[in-house]
Amino acid sequence: MNIRLINAQLNDKIDRLEDIAITLVTNERINLVNEIIETYIRETGGRKPDEKSLIRLSNIILIEDIKDRTPDKVRLKEYPFLSDRQVLTRKKREYSLEEDTIDFLHQKEVKKMDSAFKKRTKNKDE
């Protein structure tokens, strides 16, 4: 068979499976993905699907975790992972300690200064 035709059929199967994936149980999705891959390998004489197709198939298997938008899923799940959007959100929330922050903590804790900030004073005219 023509490899372009086989690739077109593979993409069509993946498109249809993506449409119904959320309604299926995980084991059903795994079995369907395995069947699609085995059919492709058999029809192409031992060639594996391209990287993009394999990524799409893996996303079909993991659709429940990908669609999960729970902010605490890292803490609540046994094997959590974050979507690309969630990784960006997490990086925005986290920040590294800068030298000035470390210096402030040093002034506050080690030197036992009650306040490392400049005190506000009132002008004599007020």
N, C-alpha and C positions, 0 to 999 in steps of 0.2 A: 504494500500500500504506500501511497504518497505520504511522506512525513508531514507535509503541510496540512493535509487532510486530517491526519491523526491528531496533530496539535490543535486544529480547529475543533475537533470532536472533544478533545480533552478540556479545552476552555469552555465549551458548551456544557459539558457535564459539571464542571466546577461552578459555573454560573447558576445552573439549576440547583445544585446542592447548597450553594450559599443562600439561596432564597428560602429554603426549607430547613436549614441547619438548626435554627433556634428551637424548632418544634420537636427535634429528635433528641433521644437520650444519647449520652456520651458514647456508649458502646455501639449504638447504631451508626453514629457518625464515624467512629473508628473503622467499623467494618466496611462502610461505603467508601471511605477514603482508601483503605487497603485494596478494595476491589478495583477502584479506578486506577490506582498505581500499577497493580498486577496486570490489568488489561492493557495499559499503555506499554509496559515492558514487553509483554507477549506480542503485541502488534508491531512494535518497532524492532524486534529482534534483540532485546536485551538493553536497549537504551533507557536511561532514567529521564523522568520529566525535568524540564528546566527549573532553575531556582525560583523564579517568580511563581510558577505553578505549585511547587512544593510549599512555598510560604503561604499561598492561598489555602492549600489543603490543610496545613497545620493550623491556620486561623479558624478553619471550619471546625476542627476538633476542639479547639480552645475557645469557641465562641462565647460560652457562658462566662468564662473568666474575663474575656476581653470586654464584654458588654457590662460587666459589673463595675459600677461607678461608686461603690461604697468607699468613703475616704479611709476607713479603718481596715481595709481588706488585708493589708500587710500584717496587722496584728491578729486578725481573726482567722485567717486561713493558714493551713499547714504549709502549703507550697505556693505562696502568692507571687505574682509578678505584676508589674505596672504597665499600663498602655503608654504609648509615646506621650500622649497628652498629660497623663498623670505624672510621668517622670518630669516633664517641664514644670508642672505645677509644684511638685515637691522641691525641685531645685530653686524655684523662686522663693519658697518659704524658708529654705535653709540658708544660712549665711555662715561664712567662716569668721573666726575671730581675727580681727585686724590688730596690728601692733598697738594702736591707740587703745583698743579695748583691753588688751593684755596689760598695758601700762596702767590703765585705770584700776584694774583689779589688783595689780601690784601695789599701787598707792593705797588702796582701800584696805587690803588684807595684811600685807607684810609690814607696811609702815604704820599701821593702825591709825590712819587718818580718818576722822569722822566723815569728812566729805572731800572728795577730790575735785569737786566742781567749784568754780569761782563763786563766791558769795555775792549776792546782790546787796548793794548798799543804797540808801536813800540820799538824795542830794540835800544839802543843807537848806535850800530854798523851799523844799516841800514840807 
